[in-house]
Amino acid sequence: MKAAVVDRVGGIPRYQDFRDPEVGEGEVLVTVEAVAVENVDKAIVAGTHYTSGPFQAALPAIPCFDGIGRLPDGTLVGFGGVTPPYGTLAQYAAVPATHAAPIPEGIEPPVAAALSSAISAMCMRTAGGLVEGETVLIQGATGVAGRLAVKVARLLGAGRIVATGRDDDALRELTDLGVDAVINTAVDDADLIEAYREHAGDGYDVVVDYLWGRPTELLVRALTPESFAMPKPTRLVQIGESAGASLQLSADALRTSGLEIFGASRNLATGMAAAYQQIVDWVRSGELVIDVVTMPLSRIEEAWTRTDLRGKRLVIVPD
Ligand SMILES: NC(=O)c1ccc[n+]([C@@H]2O[C@H](COP(=O)([O-])OP(=O)(O)OC[C@H]3O[C@@H](n4cnc5c(N)ncnc54)[C@H](OP(=O)(O)O)[C@@H]3O)[C@@H](O)[C@H]2O)c1
């Protein structure tokens, strides 16, 4: 079969022949229709993700671990569960039958491939407990996931949405999406702390944090009172680390800022099904638009290195 193949740590996938997957007991053969390429996929290839080990050990290998495809009977499914060296950037994948679930009608494969970032944005409700009228701060809102989070926050009835990014043009585009205020994080520390305070209004109720690192460290400093005070709670949902894998958190900040920190997977087991259904309903009704850019598998080298996608998810489709 044809596949995108990486031959060394940090290599760029190349379009070439690869041995067909063998379908084992309890597995099904999926003909791949669409695969979203996300930061996590690039980090696994680069060897910087905590789950990189099995991929790196199996090189040469095919990147990406989930996708949308068709079963032999024509059913469109979302699937995962490939085992390196096999991945989903290929014509075919053999996966456990238990790891293939039907995609609801009315959703095209490229959009279905990108659904997961919208579903994960629902963590502002499932993990952060967002209720209508509350103020949401989205850290890293100019990215693919952040823009979807802006749309999801609006659909969930957020009262005010404040968004951060590093590029003024991209931040202006967010205003068109319904953001009430924007903060450029590419300023010096004191100015950024001031900006977080200035735009907080009555306080941020929920923070959806795709950044961590320096911007979130400065946000925490902005939330920390400088005299004895009874701060409002701010529920920060940690979902990404585009600005850094760690930050310094002082004891007094946690004691006094009202900050409550949750992982995005909080309440996932009980909230996932409803979150999924809500996103599917919004996509089918046209209320939620997921912007994707599709490119054929044969152009994977060019696709993998694109930097001009401006908040749209790259989705690889068959030739
Ligand atoms: N757990 C989940 O379910 C889930 C789902 C989706 C995403 N994520 C994670 O969330 C993060 C964002 O994903 P994405 O797909 O939206 O990525 P993306 O499209 O690359 O967007 C990254 C965002 O972070 C900003 N950024 C990047 N580096 C930065 C830095 N050094 N300092 C400050 N801001 C920086 C970008 O600003 P510019 O626009 O200026 O580049 C953009 O707003 C990633 O860590 C990803 O793995 C997690």
The ligand as an SDF file (V2000), in Angstrom:
LIG
                    3D

 48 52  0  0  0  0  0  0  0  0999 V2000
   -6.0160   17.3150   25.2210 N   0  0  0  0  0  0  0  0  0  0  0  0
   -6.7440   17.5230   24.1290 C   0  0  0  0  0  0  0  0  0  0  0  0
   -7.7910   16.9500   23.9090 O   0  0  0  0  0  0  0  0  0  0  0  0
   -6.2570   18.5360   23.1510 C   0  0  0  0  0  0  0  0  0  0  0  0
   -6.9980   18.8260   22.0150 C   0  0  0  0  0  0  0  0  0  0  0  0
   -6.5120   19.7750   21.1480 C   0  0  0  0  0  0  0  0  0  0  0  0
   -5.3010   20.4090   21.4460 C   0  0  0  0  0  0  0  0  0  0  0  0
   -4.6000   20.0630   22.5460 N   0  0  0  0  0  0  0  0  0  0  0  0
   -3.3270   20.7130   22.8700 C   0  0  0  0  0  0  0  0  0  0  0  0
   -3.5640   22.1130   22.9130 O   0  0  0  0  0  0  0  0  0  0  0  0
   -2.4440   22.8060   22.3910 C   0  0  0  0  0  0  0  0  0  0  0  0
   -2.8770   23.6500   21.1990 C   0  0  0  0  0  0  0  0  0  0  0  0
   -3.2850   22.8140   20.1240 O   0  0  0  0  0  0  0  0  0  0  0  0
   -3.6840   23.4140   18.6940 P   0  0  0  0  0  0  0  0  0  0  0  0
   -4.0210   22.2640   17.8450 O   0  0  0  0  0  0  0  0  0  0  0  0
   -4.6710   24.5110   18.8250 O   0  0  0  0  0  0  0  0  0  0  0  0
   -2.2780   24.0510   18.2460 O   0  0  0  0  0  0  0  0  0  0  0  0
   -1.9890   25.2790   17.2950 P   0  0  0  0  0  0  0  0  0  0  0  0
   -3.0050   25.3840   16.2300 O   0  0  0  0  0  0  0  0  0  0  0  0
   -0.5670   25.1420   16.9170 O   0  0  0  0  0  0  0  0  0  0  0  0
   -2.1610   26.5530   18.2660 O   0  0  0  0  0  0  0  0  0  0  0  0
   -1.2570   26.8330   19.2940 C   0  0  0  0  0  0  0  0  0  0  0  0
   -1.6760   28.0880   20.0550 C   0  0  0  0  0  0  0  0  0  0  0  0
   -0.6780   28.3780   21.0320 O   0  0  0  0  0  0  0  0  0  0  0  0
   -0.0270   29.6240   20.7140 C   0  0  0  0  0  0  0  0  0  0  0  0
    1.3930   29.4660   20.9800 N   0  0  0  0  0  0  0  0  0  0  0  0
    2.2420   28.5720   20.4030 C   0  0  0  0  0  0  0  0  0  0  0  0
    3.4640   28.6780   20.9480 N   0  0  0  0  0  0  0  0  0  0  0  0
    3.3960   29.6700   21.8710 C   0  0  0  0  0  0  0  0  0  0  0  0
    4.3330   30.2610   22.7590 C   0  0  0  0  0  0  0  0  0  0  0  0
    5.5990   29.8340   22.8020 N   0  0  0  0  0  0  0  0  0  0  0  0
    3.9200   31.2650   23.5750 N   0  0  0  0  0  0  0  0  0  0  0  0
    2.6300   31.6850   23.5390 C   0  0  0  0  0  0  0  0  0  0  0  0
    1.6970   31.1690   22.7100 N   0  0  0  0  0  0  0  0  0  0  0  0
    2.0680   30.1750   21.8890 C   0  0  0  0  0  0  0  0  0  0  0  0
   -0.3230   29.8580   19.2430 C   0  0  0  0  0  0  0  0  0  0  0  0
   -0.2050   31.2210   18.9250 O   0  0  0  0  0  0  0  0  0  0  0  0
    0.0370   31.6570   17.3810 P   0  0  0  0  0  0  0  0  0  0  0  0
   -1.3120   31.6250   16.7240 O   0  0  0  0  0  0  0  0  0  0  0  0
    0.5980   33.0260   17.4840 O   0  0  0  0  0  0  0  0  0  0  0  0
    1.0000   30.6630   16.7990 O   0  0  0  0  0  0  0  0  0  0  0  0
   -1.7690   29.3430   19.1780 C   0  0  0  0  0  0  0  0  0  0  0  0
   -2.6520   30.2490   19.7760 O   0  0  0  0  0  0  0  0  0  0  0  0
   -1.4000   21.7320   22.0590 C   0  0  0  0  0  0  0  0  0  0  0  0
   -0.5640   21.5510   23.2020 O   0  0  0  0  0  0  0  0  0  0  0  0
   -2.2450   20.5060   21.8300 C   0  0  0  0  0  0  0  0  0  0  0  0
   -1.5220   19.3050   22.0030 O   0  0  0  0  0  0  0  0  0  0  0  0
   -5.0540   19.1720   23.4100 C   0  0  0  0  0  0  0  0  0  0  0  0
  1  2  1  0
  2  3  2  0
  2  4  1  0
  4  5  1  0
  4 48  2  0
  5  6  2  0
  6  7  1  0
  7  8  2  0
  8  9  1  0
  8 48  1  0
  9 10  1  0
  9 46  1  0
 10 11  1  0
 11 12  1  0
 11 44  1  0
 12 13  1  0
 13 14  1  0
 14 15  2  0
 14 16  1  0
 14 17  1  0
 17 18  1  0
 18 19  2  0
 18 20  1  0
 18 21  1  0
 21 22  1  0
 22 23  1  0
 23 24  1  0
 23 42  1  0
 24 25  1  0
 25 26  1  0
 25 36  1  0
 26 27  1  0
 26 35  1  0
 27 28  2  0
 28 29  1  0
 29 30  1  0
 29 35  2  0
 30 31  1  0
 30 32  2  0
 32 33  1  0
 33 34  2  0
 34 35  1  0
 36 37  1  0
 36 42  1  0
 37 38  1  0
 38 39  2  0
 38 40  1  0
 38 41  1  0
 42 43  1  0
 44 45  1  0
 44 46  1  0
 46 47  1  0
M  CHG  2   8   1  16  -1
M  END
$$$$
